[in-house]
Amino acid sequence: MIRVILFIVLLVFLVIGGLAVGLYQLWGWKGFLAFPFILIAMVWLIKLVVGKMFKHFALSLFGMKSGVLRGATMNVHSIRSVPKPVEAEVERASLGEGESDESADDDDEGEGDDATPDEPISPKDYVELDVTITPKQGNGGSVWEPTELMLTTGKIKSLSDLEGKEAGTTHSVEVWNGTAFGPDDPGKYPGEQRLKIIFAVKPGMGRVWLHYYNEPIGELQLPPGTIDV
C-alpha cells in the first residue's frame, strides 16, 4: 500500500512538473500565469473522476454482497401499522447511583446555551412486518444482515437507481429463535430466518418492494398508518 501511495505521489509530481515545462516552452514566462488555473482545473477534474470511480466501486461491492439473497423468497405472516417505537433513554439509564441529577441539569443548561435549532424531522409511518426470508438453494453458506433490508416504490436493479425510489428503512429487527422473537444478535445469519422488522416508512406508501440492497425479495401491500414524528 505504501508503495502504491508513493507511486501515485511521484506520478502527480511528474505530471505537474511536465505541465509546467510544457507551458513554459509554449508561452515562455506567460505560461506560468496560466499554470495555477490549469492546475485547479486538473484537480477538479481528477476529483470528479475519482469520485465517480469510488462510487461505482462501492456500489459494485454492495451489489456483490447482495448476491446472498439473489432469488430469495419470502413468506409474510403478518403486516400491520404500529405507533412510533419508544426510544430508550440510554444516557439516563447509564447514570450511576452516585451521580447527582444536578450534574445532568447542568449539562442540559449548557446544551441550551449553545444549542442550535434542530433540523426538521420528516413525518414517518411505522410498519411491523413478520416475515420468513428463505435464500435460494446454493446460497446457504453465506450470511446476510436483516438490518440492510429496505423498502422501495418499485424494483431496482442497481443501488444507483435507489434515488427517488426509497420508501422506507429498517428501524429495528427481532429474530425468531424457535420459540419467540429475540434481539438481532449477532446481526448476520446464514440461510432461512424469520424476522420481525419495524420499518420507518414515508407517509402514504401503498404497494412497495422489499429489497436487500439491489436484490428484490418480494412485493408488499402496506396498511394505512398513523403518522408519527
Protein Blocks (a to p, Z undefined) as FASTA:
>chain_A
ZZmmmmmmmmmmmmmmmmmmmmmmmnommlmmmmmmmmmmmmmmmmmmmmmmmmmmmmmm
mmmmmmmmgoiacddfbdcdddddddddfklmmpcfklcfklmmmmmmmmmmmpccdddd
dddddddddddddddehilmpccdfklgccdfbdcfbfklmgopafbdcfbdcddehjac
cdddehiaehjddddddddddehiabdcddehjacfbdcddddddddZZ
